[in-house]
């Protein structure tokens, strides 16, 4: 069995080594990139889109685009994740634009309530998330992007700054202003 550069990485995720191996056609490296970034990308997309099915579809499209464009990726002083999240942002924007041009459809639900359980807490949480998501959509674009990357994707301030090509201080200011606006827009009991 031949050892690929990724096999030697074990528990550490050396982004440069994994990306370079994936660019060289190493399927294990490509798999590691997917496993490493999928949760963050999915959370980001899911925080921007209302339907989980849409989030799954858009996340799949993002990774297909990443695979397709991996050969053209170049290191420019930013981490691979910043490039990936720019693709994610563009795919989300594209999806939202497409949705706005389509006629609205009724959402079908496969949820059949279990009468033995009390779903009050679950429903309250879903309503709260829906209220916050709706309020976040009224934020200026830069603030909305910061909130989605910081809390939706779980990125650090530094990672968010790199993905948005902003300074860390700028991200902190945008986050602070967004949270303050959300607090005034959403009244939680």
N, C-alpha and C positions, 0 to 999 in steps of 0.2 A: 504494500500500500504506500503510495507516495504521499508525502506530507505537503499540503499547500501552505502558503504563508498564513492563511487564516487559522489553520489547525494549531499553529504555534501560539496563537493569541490567548487561548483558554478563557479565563474569566474576564480579563481586561478587554475593553473595546477600544482598540487603537483605530480611530476613525480613518486616518490616512492610509494605514496598511489595508484595512478592509475595503475601502473605496478603490484603492489601486488594484487590489486583487479582483474585485468585481469588474472593474474596467477591463481587466485582462481576460475576462471570461470565466472566472471562478464562480461556479454556481453556489458553492457553500458561502462564499463571501457575500454574494447577492442575497442569499437567504438571511445572513446575519444582519445586513443592512435593513432588510424588511422587518425582521424581528425586533431590531433596536428602535426603529423609527415608527413602526405601525401604531403602537399605542398613543404616542404623542400626536401623530398626524390625525388619527381617527378622532381623538378627543377634540382637537382643533376644529375639524370639519363638523363634527356633531354639535359643537357649541355654536356654529354659524348657521346650521340648517335645522329646520324643525323636525323633519322626519328621519328616523334612524335608518330607514331603507335608502333614502337619498344619501345620507352620510356614508353608508357602506359602499354604494355605487361610486360616489365621488372619490372616496379614498382609494378604491380599486383603480379608478382612472388616473389618479395621481401617481400611483406606483407603476402603472403601465407607462406613463409619460416619463417617469424617472428612468426606467429600464431602457426605454427608447432613446433617451437623450444622454445617458450615462457616458457614452463615448465622447460627447462634446463638452463634458464638464471639465473645467480647469480650476486649479487652485489659485485664488486671487487674494489670499490673506484672510479669507473667511472660511468658517467650517462648512463642510458638506451640508450640514443641517440647515444652514441659512439658505443655500441654493434650493434644497428640497422644500422648505417652507414657502419660498417665493412661488414655486410651482404649485404648491397646495393653495396658496392664496389666489393665484390666477384661476385655478380650476373651480374654486368656490365661487368666485365672482362670475365666471362664465356660466356656471350652473344656475346661479340666482338670476342672471339675465335671461337665460333660456326659460326658466320657470315663469318669469314675468310676462313673457310673450305667449305662453300657453294658457289655455282656459283652465280655471281652477277645477279640480276634481274632488269628489267627496272621498274622504279617507275611510278605508275599510279597516275594521279592527278585528283581529283574531282573538282578542281577549274575552274569555268567558269567566265572569267572576265566580270565585269559590265562596259559596254562602257561609262557610264555616270560618272564614277569615274576615277581619276588619281592615278594609282598604283605605280608611280615612286618612291615615298618615301618608300613604303612598300618593293618594290623590292630591293632598295638600302640597306635598313636595313637587309633584308634577305641575300644579298650578303656579307655585312660586317660581319654578324654573321657567315656565312659559311667560310669566310677568317680567322676569328679569331679561329674558331673551328679547321680548318685545321692546322693553325700555332700551336695551343695548342697541337695537336697530335704529333708534333715534339719536344715538350719539354721533358726533362727527367721525368720519371714516378713520382717522388716525387713532382716536381713542378706542373705537370699536376693534380695530386690529390689535392694539395692545392688550385689551381685555381678553380677546379670543386667544391670543398666543400665551399670555401669562396664566390665565385661569382655565381656558378651554384645553389648551395643549399642555399646560404645566411647564412651560419654558421658564428659564431664569431670566432676570433682567438683561443679563449680558447676551443670552441667546436671542431674546426678543429684539434687542438693539441690532444685532447682526442680521437677523432675518428681515428687519424693516429698514436697514441701512440708516439707523439713527444712533445718537449717542445714548449711553446708559442714563445720563441725567434727563435727557429728553423723554425717554421711555418712562422714567419714574414720575416726571411731571404729568405726562399724558395719563398714566395710570391713576395718579392721585385725582386729577380733574374728572376722569371718567367715573371713578368710584363716588366722588362727591355728587356728581350729576345723577348717578343711578340712585343714590340715597334719597335725593329729592324727588325723583320720578316714581320710585317704587315705595309704597308704604306697606311694610310688612307688619302683621299683627303678632 
